[in-house]
Amino acid sequence: MKSKLLLTILFALPLAFASCSKKDGTANNGASDDYPLKDCVVSGEPLGSMGEPYVLEHEGTTVKFCCKNCLPKFNKDPDSYVAKVKGS
């Protein structure tokens, strides 16, 4: 019984960390790519200030948020936030 539990933990642990990655599978704070903004388009907080930024691909445009909690506000008016990314 203990060995089954140990095996379950050993296999589940990497999956637990993988689930913390971004929706599109990326994990980047904006420092090494060509993303034009340093701050969240919704909150204005610096990207990376709340851990790894949450990354979303919206109709072909990459949008980065300081955290996943900004997503509901983005979804209310995505075009205005995408315009911020494209206009920078």
PDB file of N, CA, C and O in Angstrom:
ATOM      1  N   MET A   1       0.827  -1.199   0.000  1.00  0.00           N
ATOM      2  CA  MET A   1       0.000   0.000   0.000  1.00  0.00           C
ATOM      3  C   MET A   1       0.871   1.262   0.000  1.00  0.00           C
ATOM      4  O   MET A   1       0.591   2.215  -0.727  1.00  0.00           O
ATOM      5  N   LYS A   2       1.925   1.261   0.818  1.00  0.00           N
ATOM      6  CA  LYS A   2       2.802   2.427   0.875  1.00  0.00           C
ATOM      7  C   LYS A   2       3.516   2.644  -0.452  1.00  0.00           C
ATOM      8  O   LYS A   2       3.725   3.781  -0.873  1.00  0.00           O
ATOM      9  N   SER A   3       3.890   1.545  -1.112  1.00  0.00           N
ATOM     10  CA  SER A   3       4.590   1.697  -2.389  1.00  0.00           C
ATOM     11  C   SER A   3       3.682   2.289  -3.461  1.00  0.00           C
ATOM     12  O   SER A   3       4.141   3.058  -4.305  1.00  0.00           O
ATOM     13  N   LYS A   4       2.396   1.936  -3.434  1.00  0.00           N
ATOM     14  CA  LYS A   4       1.454   2.532  -4.389  1.00  0.00           C
ATOM     15  C   LYS A   4       1.300   4.024  -4.132  1.00  0.00           C
ATOM     16  O   LYS A   4       1.248   4.825  -5.065  1.00  0.00           O
ATOM     17  N   LEU A   5       1.228   4.382  -2.873  1.00  0.00           N
ATOM     18  CA  LEU A   5       1.112   5.795  -2.509  1.00  0.00           C
ATOM     19  C   LEU A   5       2.356   6.555  -2.948  1.00  0.00           C
ATOM     20  O   LEU A   5       2.256   7.646  -3.511  1.00  0.00           O
ATOM     21  N   LEU A   6       3.519   5.986  -2.693  1.00  0.00           N
ATOM     22  CA  LEU A   6       4.769   6.631  -3.079  1.00  0.00           C
ATOM     23  C   LEU A   6       4.846   6.801  -4.601  1.00  0.00           C
ATOM     24  O   LEU A   6       5.231   7.863  -5.091  1.00  0.00           O
ATOM     25  N   LEU A   7       4.483   5.766  -5.335  1.00  0.00           N
ATOM     26  CA  LEU A   7       4.494   5.866  -6.798  1.00  0.00           C
ATOM     27  C   LEU A   7       3.514   6.920  -7.294  1.00  0.00           C
ATOM     28  O   LEU A   7       3.812   7.667  -8.226  1.00  0.00           O
ATOM     29  N   THR A   8       2.365   6.974  -6.675  1.00  0.00           N
ATOM     30  CA  THR A   8       1.373   7.981  -7.058  1.00  0.00           C
ATOM     31  C   THR A   8       1.920   9.385  -6.838  1.00  0.00           C
ATOM     32  O   THR A   8       1.758  10.262  -7.687  1.00  0.00           O
ATOM     33  N   ILE A   9       2.556   9.591  -5.714  1.00  0.00           N
ATOM     34  CA  ILE A   9       3.128  10.909  -5.404  1.00  0.00           C
ATOM     35  C   ILE A   9       4.246  11.239  -6.387  1.00  0.00           C
ATOM     36  O   ILE A   9       4.331  12.366  -6.875  1.00  0.00           O
ATOM     37  N   LEU A  10       5.102  10.264  -6.677  1.00  0.00           N
ATOM     38  CA  LEU A  10       6.220  10.521  -7.585  1.00  0.00           C
ATOM     39  C   LEU A  10       5.753  10.881  -8.990  1.00  0.00           C
ATOM     40  O   LEU A  10       6.371  11.708  -9.660  1.00  0.00           O
ATOM     41  N   PHE A  11       4.674  10.268  -9.433  1.00  0.00           N
ATOM     42  CA  PHE A  11       4.160  10.586 -10.766  1.00  0.00           C
ATOM     43  C   PHE A  11       3.286  11.833 -10.762  1.00  0.00           C
ATOM     44  O   PHE A  11       3.234  12.548 -11.763  1.00  0.00           O
ATOM     45  N   ALA A  12       2.612  12.102  -9.676  1.00  0.00           N
ATOM     46  CA  ALA A  12       1.708  13.249  -9.619  1.00  0.00           C
ATOM     47  C   ALA A  12       2.440  14.561  -9.375  1.00  0.00           C
ATOM     48  O   ALA A  12       1.973  15.614  -9.809  1.00  0.00           O
ATOM     49  N   LEU A  13       3.567  14.521  -8.695  1.00  0.00           N
ATOM     50  CA  LEU A  13       4.285  15.742  -8.351  1.00  0.00           C
ATOM     51  C   LEU A  13       4.678  16.560  -9.579  1.00  0.00           C
ATOM     52  O   LEU A  13       4.424  17.765  -9.604  1.00  0.00           O
ATOM     53  N   PRO A  14       5.289  15.953 -10.599  1.00  0.00           N
ATOM     54  CA  PRO A  14       5.604  16.762 -11.800  1.00  0.00           C
ATOM     55  C   PRO A  14       4.355  17.311 -12.473  1.00  0.00           C
ATOM     56  O   PRO A  14       4.381  18.415 -13.016  1.00  0.00           O
ATOM     57  N   LEU A  15       3.277  16.565 -12.446  1.00  0.00           N
ATOM     58  CA  LEU A  15       2.037  17.048 -13.051  1.00  0.00           C
ATOM     59  C   LEU A  15       1.482  18.244 -12.297  1.00  0.00           C
ATOM     60  O   LEU A  15       0.902  19.149 -12.896  1.00  0.00           O
ATOM     61  N   ALA A  16       1.658  18.246 -11.002  1.00  0.00           N
ATOM     62  CA  ALA A  16       1.184  19.376 -10.198  1.00  0.00           C
ATOM     63  C   ALA A  16       1.896  20.657 -10.614  1.00  0.00           C
ATOM     64  O   ALA A  16       1.271  21.713 -10.716  1.00  0.00           O
ATOM     65  N   PHE A  17       3.188  20.569 -10.851  1.00  0.00           N
ATOM     66  CA  PHE A  17       3.929  21.746 -11.270  1.00  0.00           C
ATOM     67  C   PHE A  17       3.606  22.112 -12.710  1.00  0.00           C
ATOM     68  O   PHE A  17       3.572  23.295 -13.050  1.00  0.00           O
ATOM     69  N   ALA A  18       3.370  21.136 -13.549  1.00  0.00           N
ATOM     70  CA  ALA A  18       3.021  21.410 -14.935  1.00  0.00           C
ATOM     71  C   ALA A  18       1.703  22.148 -15.029  1.00  0.00           C
ATOM     72  O   ALA A  18       1.521  22.970 -15.928  1.00  0.00           O
ATOM     73  N   SER A  19       0.778  21.872 -14.120  1.00  0.00           N
ATOM     74  CA  SER A  19      -0.511  22.546 -14.168  1.00  0.00           C
ATOM     75  C   SER A  19      -0.404  24.015 -13.799  1.00  0.00           C
ATOM     76  O   SER A  19      -1.344  24.776 -14.030  1.00  0.00           O
ATOM     77  N   CYS A  20       0.715  24.426 -13.234  1.00  0.00           N
ATOM     78  CA  CYS A  20       0.910  25.824 -12.880  1.00  0.00           C
ATOM     79  C   CYS A  20       1.440  26.644 -14.053  1.00  0.00           C
ATOM     80  O   CYS A  20       1.585  27.862 -13.948  1.00  0.00           O
ATOM     81  N   SER A  21       1.723  25.986 -15.151  1.00  0.00           N
ATOM     82  CA  SER A  21       2.240  26.707 -16.304  1.00  0.00           C
ATOM     83  C   SER A  21       1.130  27.446 -17.020  1.00  0.00           C
ATOM     84  O   SER A  21      -0.045  27.306 -16.678  1.00  0.00           O
ATOM     85  N   LYS A  22       1.497  28.217 -17.994  1.00  0.00           N
ATOM     86  CA  LYS A  22       0.539  29.053 -18.695  1.00  0.00           C
ATOM     87  C   LYS A  22      -0.407  28.239 -19.542  1.00  0.00           C
ATOM     88  O   LYS A  22      -0.147  27.078 -19.860  1.00  0.00           O
ATOM     89  N   LYS A  23      -1.506  28.865 -19.900  1.00  0.00           N
ATOM     90  CA  LYS A  23      -2.546  28.192 -20.673  1.00  0.00           C
ATOM     91  C   LYS A  23      -2.007  27.672 -22.002  1.00  0.00           C
ATOM     92  O   LYS A  23      -2.397  26.595 -22.454  1.00  0.00           O
ATOM     93  N   ASP A  24      -1.128  28.419 -22.616  1.00  0.00           N
ATOM     94  CA  ASP A  24      -0.605  27.984 -23.910  1.00  0.00           C
ATOM     95  C   ASP A  24       0.699  27.208 -23.783  1.00  0.00           C
ATOM     96  O   ASP A  24       1.344  26.909 -24.788  1.00  0.00           O
ATOM     97  N   GLY A  25       1.094  26.879 -22.551  1.00  0.00           N
ATOM     98  CA  GLY A  25       2.281  26.068 -22.336  1.00  0.00           C
ATOM     99  C   GLY A  25       3.557  26.864 -22.204  1.00  0.00           C
ATOM    100  O   GLY A  25       4.618  26.276 -21.991  1.00  0.00           O
ATOM    101  N   THR A  26       3.499  28.177 -22.322  1.00  0.00           N
ATOM    102  CA  THR A  26       4.709  28.960 -22.199  1.00  0.00           C
ATOM    103  C   THR A  26       4.925  29.354 -20.756  1.00  0.00           C
ATOM    104  O   THR A  26       3.990  29.402 -19.957  1.00  0.00           O
ATOM    105  N   ALA A  27       6.149  29.628 -20.445  1.00  0.00           N
ATOM    106  CA  ALA A  27       6.497  30.109 -19.113  1.00  0.00           C
ATOM    107  C   ALA A  27       7.603  31.132 -19.285  1.00  0.00           C
ATOM    108  O   ALA A  27       8.785  30.792 -19.240  1.00  0.00           O
ATOM    109  N   ASN A  28       7.222  32.375 -19.482  1.00  0.00           N
ATOM    110  CA  ASN A  28       8.194  33.405 -19.800  1.00  0.00           C
ATOM    111  C   ASN A  28       7.756  34.710 -19.158  1.00  0.00           C
ATOM    112  O   ASN A  28       6.579  35.065 -19.206  1.00  0.00           O
ATOM    113  N   ASN A  29       8.681  35.412 -18.568  1.00  0.00           N
ATOM    114  CA  ASN A  29       8.324  36.671 -17.904  1.00  0.00           C
ATOM    115  C   ASN A  29       8.448  37.877 -18.818  1.00  0.00           C
ATOM    116  O   ASN A  29       8.315  39.011 -18.358  1.00  0.00           O
ATOM    117  N   GLY A  30       8.694  37.662 -20.080  1.00  0.00           N
ATOM    118  CA  GLY A  30       8.769  38.766 -21.026  1.00  0.00           C
ATOM    119  C   GLY A  30      10.169  39.293 -21.232  1.00  0.00           C
ATOM    120  O   GLY A  30      10.376  40.144 -22.097  1.00  0.00           O
ATOM    121  N   ALA A  31      11.134  38.821 -20.471  1.00  0.00           N
ATOM    122  CA  ALA A  31      12.477  39.362 -20.558  1.00  0.00           C
ATOM    123  C   ALA A  31      13.225  38.893 -21.804  1.00  0.00           C
ATOM    124  O   ALA A  31      14.047  39.639 -22.336  1.00  0.00           O
ATOM    125  N   SER A  32      12.966  37.689 -22.277  1.00  0.00           N
ATOM    126  CA  SER A  32      13.773  37.164 -23.365  1.00  0.00           C
ATOM    127  C   SER A  32      13.015  37.054 -24.681  1.00  0.00           C
ATOM    128  O   SER A  32      13.561  36.523 -25.648  1.00  0.00           O
ATOM    129  N   ASP A  33      11.794  37.528 -24.750  1.00  0.00           N
ATOM    130  CA  ASP A  33      11.060  37.458 -26.015  1.00  0.00           C
ATOM    131  C   ASP A  33      10.798  38.866 -26.531  1.00  0.00           C
ATOM    132  O   ASP A  33      11.317  39.840 -25.985  1.00  0.00           O
ATOM    133  N   ASP A  34      10.000  38.970 -27.576  1.00  0.00           N
ATOM    134  CA  ASP A  34       9.748  40.276 -28.173  1.00  0.00           C
ATOM    135  C   ASP A  34       8.408  40.869 -27.753  1.00  0.00           C
ATOM    136  O   ASP A  34       7.874  41.736 -28.444  1.00  0.00           O
ATOM    137  N   TYR A  35       7.861  40.416 -26.632  1.00  0.00           N
ATOM    138  CA  TYR A  35       6.608  40.981 -26.144  1.00  0.00           C
ATOM    139  C   TYR A  35       6.854  42.454 -25.819  1.00  0.00           C
ATOM    140  O   TYR A  35       7.812  42.780 -25.119  1.00  0.00           O
ATOM    141  N   PRO A  36       6.003  43.340 -26.319  1.00  0.00           N
ATOM    142  CA  PRO A  36       6.312  44.769 -26.230  1.00  0.00           C
ATOM    143  C   PRO A  36       6.076  45.437 -24.875  1.00  0.00           C
ATOM    144  O   PRO A  36       6.570  46.541 -24.648  1.00  0.00           O
ATOM    145  N   LEU A  37       5.340  44.802 -23.979  1.00  0.00           N
ATOM    146  CA  LEU A  37       4.994  45.455 -22.718  1.00  0.00           C
ATOM    147  C   LEU A  37       5.747  44.861 -21.538  1.00  0.00           C
ATOM    148  O   LEU A  37       6.110  43.685 -21.551  1.00  0.00           O
ATOM    149  N   LYS A  38       5.977  45.667 -20.534  1.00  0.00           N
ATOM    150  CA  LYS A  38       6.608  45.215 -19.296  1.00  0.00           C
ATOM    151  C   LYS A  38       5.586  45.117 -18.163  1.00  0.00           C
ATOM    152  O   LYS A  38       5.868  44.563 -17.100  1.00  0.00           O
ATOM    153  N   ASP A  39       4.388  45.668 -18.411  1.00  0.00           N
ATOM    154  CA  ASP A  39       3.336  45.687 -17.394  1.00  0.00           C
ATOM    155  C   ASP A  39       2.090  44.968 -17.895  1.00  0.00           C
ATOM    156  O   ASP A  39       1.865  44.856 -19.100  1.00  0.00           O
ATOM    157  N   CYS A  40       1.295  44.488 -16.966  1.00  0.00           N
ATOM    158  CA  CYS A  40       0.033  43.816 -17.271  1.00  0.00           C
ATOM    159  C   CYS A  40      -0.912  44.801 -17.962  1.00  0.00           C
ATOM    160  O   CYS A  40      -1.050  45.943 -17.522  1.00  0.00           O
ATOM    161  N   VAL A  41      -1.562  44.362 -19.041  1.00  0.00           N
ATOM    162  CA  VAL A  41      -2.473  45.252 -19.769  1.00  0.00           C
ATOM    163  C   VAL A  41      -3.735  45.551 -18.979  1.00  0.00           C
ATOM    164  O   VAL A  41      -4.421  46.530 -19.276  1.00  0.00           O
ATOM    165  N   VAL A  42      -4.063  44.737 -17.981  1.00  0.00           N
ATOM    166  CA  VAL A  42      -5.279  44.946 -17.195  1.00  0.00           C
ATOM    167  C   VAL A  42      -4.991  45.735 -15.928  1.00  0.00           C
ATOM    168  O   VAL A  42      -5.616  46.767 -15.686  1.00  0.00           O
ATOM    169  N   SER A  43      -4.053  45.262 -15.120  1.00  0.00           N
ATOM    170  CA  SER A  43      -3.829  45.877 -13.802  1.00  0.00           C
ATOM    171  C   SER A  43      -2.756  46.954 -13.801  1.00  0.00           C
ATOM    172  O   SER A  43      -2.746  47.826 -12.932  1.00  0.00           O
ATOM    173  N   GLY A  44      -1.847  46.894 -14.778  1.00  0.00           N
ATOM    174  CA  GLY A  44      -0.726  47.833 -14.792  1.00  0.00           C
ATOM    175  C   GLY A  44       0.440  47.385 -13.929  1.00  0.00           C
ATOM    176  O   GLY A  44       1.469  48.059 -13.878  1.00  0.00           O
ATOM    177  N   GLU A  45       0.292  46.251 -13.249  1.00  0.00           N
ATOM    178  CA  GLU A  45       1.378  45.720 -12.416  1.00  0.00           C
ATOM    179  C   GLU A  45       2.490  45.191 -13.311  1.00  0.00           C
ATOM    180  O   GLU A  45       2.218  44.716 -14.414  1.00  0.00           O
ATOM    181  N   PRO A  46       3.746  45.265 -12.853  1.00  0.00           N
ATOM    182  CA  PRO A  46       4.851  44.725 -13.654  1.00  0.00           C
ATOM    183  C   PRO A  46       4.679  43.222 -13.879  1.00  0.00           C
ATOM    184  O   PRO A  46       4.327  42.480 -12.962  1.00  0.00           O
ATOM    185  N   LEU A  47       4.933  42.790 -15.112  1.00  0.00           N
ATOM    186  CA  LEU A  47       4.890  41.357 -15.402  1.00  0.00           C
ATOM    187  C   LEU A  47       5.970  40.665 -14.579  1.00  0.00           C
ATOM    188  O   LEU A  47       7.119  41.107 -14.555  1.00  0.00           O
ATOM    189  N   GLY A  48       5.606  39.601 -13.919  1.00  0.00           N
ATOM    190  CA  GLY A  48       6.522  38.881 -13.048  1.00  0.00           C
ATOM    191  C   GLY A  48       6.421  39.282 -11.591  1.00  0.00           C
ATOM    192  O   GLY A  48       7.035  38.650 -10.732  1.00  0.00           O
ATOM    193  N   SER A  49       5.657  40.320 -11.300  1.00  0.00           N
ATOM    194  CA  SER A  49       5.544  40.775  -9.911  1.00  0.00           C
ATOM    195  C   SER A  49       4.703  39.839  -9.056  1.00  0.00           C
ATOM    196  O   SER A  49       4.758  39.892  -7.827  1.00  0.00           O
ATOM    197  N   MET A  50       3.930  38.987  -9.704  1.00  0.00           N
ATOM    198  CA  MET A  50       3.079  38.039  -8.976  1.00  0.00           C
ATOM    199  C   MET A  50       3.388  36.615  -9.419  1.00  0.00           C
ATOM    200  O   MET A  50       2.487  35.783  -9.518  1.00  0.00           O
ATOM    201  N   GLY A  51       4.648  36.337  -9.682  1.00  0.00           N
ATOM    202  CA  GLY A  51       5.049  35.038 -10.214  1.00  0.00           C
ATOM    203  C   GLY A  51       5.115  35.113 -11.729  1.00  0.00           C
ATOM    204  O   GLY A  51       5.137  36.196 -12.315  1.00  0.00           O
ATOM    205  N   GLU A  52       5.146  33.953 -12.345  1.00  0.00           N
ATOM    206  CA  GLU A  52       5.199  33.905 -13.800  1.00  0.00           C
ATOM    207  C   GLU A  52       3.947  34.547 -14.389  1.00  0.00           C
ATOM    208  O   GLU A  52       2.842  34.283 -13.915  1.00  0.00           O
ATOM    209  N   PRO A  53       4.100  35.375 -15.403  1.00  0.00           N
ATOM    210  CA  PRO A  53       2.922  35.971 -16.043  1.00  0.00           C
ATOM    211  C   PRO A  53       2.011  34.904 -16.640  1.00  0.00           C
ATOM    212  O   PRO A  53       2.465  33.838 -17.056  1.00  0.00           O
ATOM    213  N   TYR A  54       0.724  35.213 -16.674  1.00  0.00           N
ATOM    214  CA  TYR A  54      -0.251  34.350 -17.339  1.00  0.00           C
ATOM    215  C   TYR A  54      -0.287  34.779 -18.797  1.00  0.00           C
ATOM    216  O   TYR A  54      -0.465  35.961 -19.090  1.00  0.00           O
ATOM    217  N   VAL A  55      -0.122  33.846 -19.702  1.00  0.00           N
ATOM    218  CA  VAL A  55      -0.024  34.152 -21.131  1.00  0.00           C
ATOM    219  C   VAL A  55      -1.237  33.594 -21.856  1.00  0.00           C
ATOM    220  O   VAL A  55      -1.633  32.446 -21.653  1.00  0.00           O
ATOM    221  N   LEU A  56      -1.815  34.429 -22.705  1.00  0.00           N
ATOM    222  CA  LEU A  56      -2.992  34.044 -23.481  1.00  0.00           C
ATOM    223  C   LEU A  56      -2.766  34.418 -24.932  1.00  0.00           C
ATOM    224  O   LEU A  56      -2.227  35.484 -25.231  1.00  0.00           O
ATOM    225  N   GLU A  57      -3.173  33.550 -25.818  1.00  0.00           N
ATOM    226  CA  GLU A  57      -3.161  33.850 -27.247  1.00  0.00           C
ATOM    227  C   GLU A  57      -4.591  34.221 -27.617  1.00  0.00           C
ATOM    228  O   GLU A  57      -5.485  33.376 -27.563  1.00  0.00           O
ATOM    229  N   HIS A  58      -4.816  35.485 -27.995  1.00  0.00           N
ATOM    230  CA  HIS A  58      -6.166  35.952 -28.333  1.00  0.00           C
ATOM    231  C   HIS A  58      -6.193  36.361 -29.797  1.00  0.00           C
ATOM    232  O   HIS A  58      -5.620  37.383 -30.175  1.00  0.00           O
ATOM    233  N   GLU A  59      -6.861  35.559 -30.617  1.00  0.00           N
ATOM    234  CA  GLU A  59      -7.007  35.835 -32.042  1.00  0.00           C
ATOM    235  C   GLU A  59      -5.666  36.188 -32.695  1.00  0.00           C
ATOM    236  O   GLU A  59      -5.567  37.147 -33.461  1.00  0.00           O
ATOM    237  N   GLY A  60      -4.649  35.401 -32.379  1.00  0.00           N
ATOM    238  CA  GLY A  60      -3.337  35.588 -32.987  1.00  0.00           C
ATOM    239  C   GLY A  60      -2.420  36.560 -32.288  1.00  0.00           C
ATOM    240  O   GLY A  60      -1.276  36.727 -32.711  1.00  0.00           O
ATOM    241  N   THR A  61      -2.874  37.207 -31.238  1.00  0.00           N
ATOM    242  CA  THR A  61      -2.053  38.155 -30.496  1.00  0.00           C
ATOM    243  C   THR A  61      -1.759  37.600 -29.113  1.00  0.00           C
ATOM    244  O   THR A  61      -2.674  37.190 -28.399  1.00  0.00           O
ATOM    245  N   THR A  62      -0.499  37.583 -28.734  1.00  0.00           N
ATOM    246  CA  THR A  62      -0.109  37.156 -27.395  1.00  0.00           C
ATOM    247  C   THR A  62      -0.370  38.290 -26.424  1.00  0.00           C
ATOM    248  O   THR A  62       0.017  39.434 -26.660  1.00  0.00           O
ATOM    249  N   VAL A  63      -1.033  37.953 -25.326  1.00  0.00           N
ATOM    250  CA  VAL A  63      -1.318  38.933 -24.278  1.00  0.00           C
ATOM    251  C   VAL A  63      -0.824  38.344 -22.967  1.00  0.00           C
ATOM    252  O   VAL A  63      -1.109  37.189 -22.652  1.00  0.00           O
ATOM    253  N   LYS A  64      -0.079  39.142 -22.201  1.00  0.00           N
ATOM    254  CA  LYS A  64       0.450  38.682 -20.923  1.00  0.00           C
ATOM    255  C   LYS A  64      -0.176  39.477 -19.779  1.00  0.00           C
ATOM    256  O   LYS A  64      -0.361  40.692 -19.857  1.00  0.00           O
ATOM    257  N   PHE A  65      -0.492  38.744 -18.721  1.00  0.00           N
ATOM    258  CA  PHE A  65      -1.100  39.336 -17.528  1.00  0.00           C
ATOM    259  C   PHE A  65      -0.203  39.075 -16.324  1.00  0.00           C
ATOM    260  O   PHE A  65       0.586  38.130 -16.325  1.00  0.00           O
ATOM    261  N   CYS A  66      -0.325  39.910 -15.300  1.00  0.00           N
ATOM    262  CA  CYS A  66       0.455  39.687 -14.087  1.00  0.00           C
ATOM    263  C   CYS A  66       0.001  38.407 -13.382  1.00  0.00           C
ATOM    264  O   CYS A  66       0.791  37.758 -12.697  1.00  0.00           O
ATOM    265  N   CYS A  67      -1.277  38.047 -13.554  1.00  0.00           N
ATOM    266  CA  CYS A  67      -1.809  36.829 -12.942  1.00  0.00           C
ATOM    267  C   CYS A  67      -3.098  36.428 -13.660  1.00  0.00           C
ATOM    268  O   CYS A  67      -3.660  37.205 -14.433  1.00  0.00           O
ATOM    269  N   LYS A  68      -3.546  35.231 -13.398  1.00  0.00           N
ATOM    270  CA  LYS A  68      -4.745  34.720 -14.050  1.00  0.00           C
ATOM    271  C   LYS A  68      -6.005  35.465 -13.600  1.00  0.00           C
ATOM    272  O   LYS A  68      -7.017  35.440 -14.301  1.00  0.00           O
ATOM    273  N   ASN A  69      -5.955  36.115 -12.459  1.00  0.00           N
ATOM    274  CA  ASN A  69      -7.120  36.858 -11.952  1.00  0.00           C
ATOM    275  C   ASN A  69      -7.501  38.033 -12.846  1.00  0.00           C
ATOM    276  O   ASN A  69      -8.608  38.559 -12.729  1.00  0.00           O
ATOM    277  N   CYS A  70      -6.608  38.451 -13.733  1.00  0.00           N
ATOM    278  CA  CYS A  70      -6.916  39.548 -14.653  1.00  0.00           C
ATOM    279  C   CYS A  70      -7.735  39.082 -15.858  1.00  0.00           C
ATOM    280  O   CYS A  70      -8.296  39.905 -16.581  1.00  0.00           O
ATOM    281  N   LEU A  71      -7.804  37.799 -16.071  1.00  0.00           N
ATOM    282  CA  LEU A  71      -8.478  37.271 -17.248  1.00  0.00           C
ATOM    283  C   LEU A  71      -9.958  37.644 -17.336  1.00  0.00           C
ATOM    284  O   LEU A  71     -10.398  38.022 -18.422  1.00  0.00           O
ATOM    285  N   PRO A  72     -10.764  37.562 -16.257  1.00  0.00           N
ATOM    286  CA  PRO A  72     -12.182  37.937 -16.377  1.00  0.00           C
ATOM    287  C   PRO A  72     -12.393  39.382 -16.847  1.00  0.00           C
ATOM    288  O   PRO A  72     -13.285  39.654 -17.651  1.00  0.00           O
ATOM    289  N   LYS A  73     -11.572  40.299 -16.345  1.00  0.00           N
ATOM    290  CA  LYS A  73     -11.703  41.696 -16.770  1.00  0.00           C
ATOM    291  C   LYS A  73     -11.300  41.844 -18.233  1.00  0.00           C
ATOM    292  O   LYS A  73     -11.937  42.589 -18.978  1.00  0.00           O
ATOM    293  N   PHE A  74     -10.249  41.143 -18.649  1.00  0.00           N
ATOM    294  CA  PHE A  74      -9.838  41.151 -20.050  1.00  0.00           C
ATOM    295  C   PHE A  74     -10.968  40.648 -20.936  1.00  0.00           C
ATOM    296  O   PHE A  74     -11.241  41.228 -21.987  1.00  0.00           O
ATOM    297  N   ASN A  75     -11.624  39.576 -20.520  1.00  0.00           N
ATOM    298  CA  ASN A  75     -12.682  38.970 -21.328  1.00  0.00           C
ATOM    299  C   ASN A  75     -13.907  39.864 -21.507  1.00  0.00           C
ATOM    300  O   ASN A  75     -14.694  39.644 -22.427  1.00  0.00           O
ATOM    301  N   LYS A  76     -14.082  40.861 -20.650  1.00  0.00           N
ATOM    302  CA  LYS A  76     -15.204  41.794 -20.800  1.00  0.00           C
ATOM    303  C   LYS A  76     -14.995  42.746 -21.975  1.00  0.00           C
ATOM    304  O   LYS A  76     -15.964  43.186 -22.593  1.00  0.00           O
ATOM    305  N   ASP A  77     -13.745  43.067 -22.287  1.00  0.00           N
ATOM    306  CA  ASP A  77     -13.444  43.983 -23.392  1.00  0.00           C
ATOM    307  C   ASP A  77     -12.070  43.658 -23.982  1.00  0.00           C
ATOM    308  O   ASP A  77     -11.154  44.476 -23.896  1.00  0.00           O
ATOM    309  N   PRO A  78     -11.919  42.483 -24.575  1.00  0.00           N
ATOM    310  CA  PRO A  78     -10.597  42.070 -25.049  1.00  0.00           C
ATOM    311  C   PRO A  78      -9.996  42.991 -26.104  1.00  0.00           C
ATOM    312  O   PRO A  78      -8.780  43.174 -26.142  1.00  0.00           O
ATOM    313  N   ASP A  79     -10.832  43.572 -26.960  1.00  0.00           N
ATOM    314  CA  ASP A  79     -10.299  44.407 -28.037  1.00  0.00           C
ATOM    315  C   ASP A  79      -9.524  45.610 -27.508  1.00  0.00           C
ATOM    316  O   ASP A  79      -8.504  45.986 -28.086  1.00  0.00           O
ATOM    317  N   SER A  80      -9.991  46.215 -26.423  1.00  0.00           N
ATOM    318  CA  SER A  80      -9.276  47.386 -25.889  1.00  0.00           C
ATOM    319  C   SER A  80      -7.914  46.989 -25.322  1.00  0.00           C
ATOM    320  O   SER A  80      -6.948  47.745 -25.435  1.00  0.00           O
ATOM    321  N   TYR A  81      -7.834  45.804 -24.711  1.00  0.00           N
ATOM    322  CA  TYR A  81      -6.556  45.364 -24.149  1.00  0.00           C
ATOM    323  C   TYR A  81      -5.598  44.899 -25.244  1.00  0.00           C
ATOM    324  O   TYR A  81      -4.394  45.138 -25.154  1.00  0.00           O
ATOM    325  N   VAL A  82      -6.118  44.242 -26.267  1.00  0.00           N
ATOM    326  CA  VAL A  82      -5.279  43.824 -27.391  1.00  0.00           C
ATOM    327  C   VAL A  82      -4.728  45.064 -28.100  1.00  0.00           C
ATOM    328  O   VAL A  82      -3.589  45.063 -28.565  1.00  0.00           O
ATOM    329  N   ALA A  83      -5.530  46.104 -28.178  1.00  0.00           N
ATOM    330  CA  ALA A  83      -5.064  47.353 -28.791  1.00  0.00           C
ATOM    331  C   ALA A  83      -3.871  47.923 -28.034  1.00  0.00           C
ATOM    332  O   ALA A  83      -2.974  48.504 -28.645  1.00  0.00           O
ATOM    333  N   LYS A  84      -3.846  47.765 -26.716  1.00  0.00           N
ATOM    334  CA  LYS A  84      -2.708  48.234 -25.919  1.00  0.00           C
ATOM    335  C   LYS A  84      -1.439  47.487 -26.300  1.00  0.00           C
ATOM    336  O   LYS A  84      -0.361  48.075 -26.381  1.00  0.00           O
ATOM    337  N   VAL A  85      -1.577  46.192 -26.532  1.00  0.00           N
ATOM    338  CA  VAL A  85      -0.425  45.384 -26.915  1.00  0.00           C
ATOM    339  C   VAL A  85       0.057  45.781 -28.297  1.00  0.00           C
ATOM    340  O   VAL A  85       1.254  45.973 -28.515  1.00  0.00           O
ATOM    341  N   LYS A  86      -0.868  45.901 -29.222  1.00  0.00           N
ATOM    342  CA  LYS A  86      -0.501  46.230 -30.609  1.00  0.00           C
ATOM    343  C   LYS A  86      -0.015  47.662 -30.757  1.00  0.00           C
ATOM    344  O   LYS A  86       0.795  47.952 -31.638  1.00  0.00           O
ATOM    345  N   GLY A  87      -0.499  48.565 -29.904  1.00  0.00           N
ATOM    346  CA  GLY A  87      -0.137  49.971 -30.018  1.00  0.00           C
ATOM    347  C   GLY A  87       1.164  50.341 -29.355  1.00  0.00           C
ATOM    348  O   GLY A  87       1.627  51.473 -29.491  1.00  0.00           O
ATOM    349  N   SER A  88       1.761  49.415 -28.643  1.00  0.00           N
ATOM    350  CA  SER A  88       2.992  49.760 -27.932  1.00  0.00           C
ATOM    351  C   SER A  88       4.215  49.606 -28.793  1.00  0.00           C
ATOM    352  O   SER A  88       5.329  49.860 -28.335  1.00  0.00           O
TER     353      SER A  88
END
